[in-house]
């Protein structure tokens, strides 16, 4: 069945969500498993992603982007929340330092911004369009007059450089 029809079916009848779950479970689990420490954490986070997806399926708007992209965004947020919670458990300050947390976030954003600025122009443009403007690979390819494969390659290279720069910056 067409993914769009599956989504519409699940939106009108949440019991139909199982088909979307079956179709996307393996890829979401693999996405999470590559980024967390152990199998149990990966299973728990995958479960959270699908619980959130089911709870929010009514808000999903079809824009031609694969449903998995929406799930990956939720998975990335779940992973970030997970590591944020872990870091708080490991480094619990004696007194809450809200200003320190905000300063840390500002420093991280500044570092990320500097790292993005160091990227070659095409990679910087793809990252900006993909993650800040939330455009699809197809939209970016059309706008830049390149193939979707070329855009995916530019995005992958940019993310590799950002990851390396952020880890050593």
C-alpha positions as CSV (number, residue, x, y, z in Angstrom):
1,X,0.0,0.0,0.0
2,X,1.2,3.6,-0.8
3,X,2.8,5.2,2.3
4,X,0.5,8.2,2.0
5,X,-2.6,6.0,2.1
6,X,-1.1,4.2,5.1
7,X,-0.6,7.5,6.9
8,X,-4.1,8.7,6.1
9,X,-5.6,5.4,7.3
10,X,-3.7,5.6,10.6
11,X,-4.8,9.2,11.0
12,X,-8.5,8.3,10.7
13,X,-8.1,5.0,12.6
14,X,-5.2,4.7,15.0
15,X,-5.5,0.9,15.0
16,X,-4.1,1.0,11.5
17,X,-0.8,2.5,12.8
18,X,0.6,-1.0,13.1
19,X,1.2,-1.1,9.4
20,X,3.4,2.0,9.6
21,X,5.1,0.5,12.6
22,X,5.9,-2.7,10.8
23,X,7.1,-0.9,7.7
24,X,9.5,1.4,9.7
25,X,10.5,-0.4,12.9
26,X,13.7,-2.0,11.6
27,X,15.2,1.2,10.1
28,X,14.3,3.3,13.2
29,X,15.8,0.7,15.5
30,X,18.9,0.5,13.4
31,X,19.2,4.3,13.4
32,X,19.0,4.4,17.2
33,X,21.1,1.3,17.8
34,X,24.0,2.9,16.0
35,X,23.9,5.9,18.3
36,X,23.3,4.5,21.8
37,X,25.3,2.4,24.2
38,X,23.3,-0.8,24.5
39,X,20.5,-2.9,23.1
40,X,18.1,-2.2,26.0
41,X,18.5,1.5,25.5
42,X,18.0,1.2,21.8
43,X,14.8,-0.9,22.3
44,X,13.5,1.6,24.9
45,X,14.1,4.6,22.7
46,X,12.6,2.9,19.7
47,X,9.5,2.2,21.7
48,X,9.4,5.9,22.8
49,X,9.6,7.1,19.2
50,X,6.7,4.9,18.0
51,X,4.6,5.9,21.1
52,X,5.2,9.6,20.2
53,X,4.5,8.9,16.5
54,X,1.2,7.2,17.4
55,X,0.3,10.0,19.8
56,X,1.1,12.6,17.1
57,X,0.0,10.9,13.9
58,X,-2.9,13.4,13.6
59,X,-0.4,16.2,13.3
60,X,1.7,14.6,10.6
61,X,1.3,16.5,7.3
62,X,2.2,14.8,4.0
63,X,4.7,16.9,2.1
64,X,6.2,14.3,-0.1
65,X,8.9,13.5,2.4
66,X,9.1,9.8,3.6
67,X,7.3,9.1,6.8
68,X,10.6,7.6,8.0
69,X,12.2,11.2,8.0
70,X,9.6,12.3,10.5
71,X,10.4,9.2,12.6
72,X,14.2,9.8,12.3
73,X,13.7,13.4,13.6
74,X,11.8,12.0,16.6
75,X,14.5,9.4,17.1
76,X,17.2,12.0,17.0
77,X,15.3,14.1,19.6
78,X,14.8,11.0,21.8
79,X,18.5,10.2,21.6
80,X,19.4,13.8,22.4
81,X,17.0,13.8,25.4
82,X,18.4,10.4,26.5
83,X,22.0,11.7,26.5
84,X,21.0,14.9,28.1
85,X,19.3,13.0,30.9
86,X,22.4,10.7,31.3
87,X,24.7,13.7,31.5
88,X,22.5,15.2,34.2
89,X,22.6,12.0,36.1
90,X,26.4,11.8,35.8
91,X,27.1,15.5,36.6
92,X,24.4,16.6,39.0
93,X,25.3,20.0,40.3
94,X,24.7,20.7,44.0
95,X,22.7,23.7,43.2
96,X,20.8,24.2,39.9
97,X,22.8,26.4,37.6
98,X,20.2,27.5,35.0
99,X,22.4,30.3,33.8
100,X,25.3,27.8,33.3
101,X,23.0,25.5,31.3
102,X,22.0,28.4,29.1
103,X,25.6,29.5,28.7
104,X,26.5,25.9,27.7
105,X,23.8,25.8,25.1
106,X,24.9,29.2,23.7
107,X,28.5,28.0,23.6
108,X,27.4,24.8,21.8
109,X,25.4,26.8,19.3
110,X,28.3,29.1,18.7
111,X,30.6,26.2,18.1
112,X,28.1,24.6,15.7
113,X,27.7,27.9,13.9
114,X,31.4,28.3,13.5
115,X,31.7,24.7,12.3
116,X,29.0,25.2,9.7
117,X,30.8,28.4,8.5
118,X,33.9,26.4,7.9
119,X,32.2,24.0,5.5
120,X,32.6,24.4,1.7
121,X,29.9,26.6,0.3
122,X,27.8,23.8,-1.3
123,X,27.9,21.7,1.8
124,X,27.0,24.7,4.0
125,X,24.1,25.5,1.7
126,X,22.8,21.9,1.8
127,X,23.0,21.7,5.6
128,X,21.2,25.1,5.9
129,X,18.4,24.1,3.5
130,X,18.1,20.6,5.0
131,X,18.2,21.3,8.7
132,X,17.3,24.9,9.2
133,X,14.8,25.3,6.4
134,X,13.7,21.7,6.8
135,X,13.6,21.1,3.0
136,X,13.5,17.6,1.5
137,X,16.4,16.1,-0.4
138,X,14.2,16.4,-3.6
139,X,13.5,20.1,-3.0
140,X,17.2,20.9,-2.4
141,X,18.2,18.9,-5.6
142,X,15.7,20.9,-7.7
143,X,16.7,24.2,-6.2
144,X,20.4,23.6,-6.7
145,X,20.0,21.8,-10.1
146,X,21.7,18.6,-8.8
147,X,20.7,15.0,-8.5
148,X,19.2,13.7,-5.2
149,X,22.2,11.4,-4.9
150,X,24.6,14.4,-5.2
151,X,22.6,16.2,-2.4
152,X,22.8,13.2,-0.2
153,X,26.5,12.9,-0.7
154,X,27.0,16.6,0.1
155,X,24.9,16.3,3.2
156,X,26.8,13.2,4.3
157,X,30.2,14.8,3.8
158,X,29.1,17.9,5.6
159,X,27.8,16.0,8.6
160,X,31.0,14.0,8.8
161,X,33.0,17.2,8.8
162,X,30.7,18.8,11.4
163,X,31.0,15.7,13.6
164,X,34.8,15.7,13.4
165,X,35.0,19.5,14.0
166,X,32.6,19.4,17.0
167,X,34.5,16.5,18.5
168,X,37.8,18.3,18.2
169,X,36.6,21.8,18.5
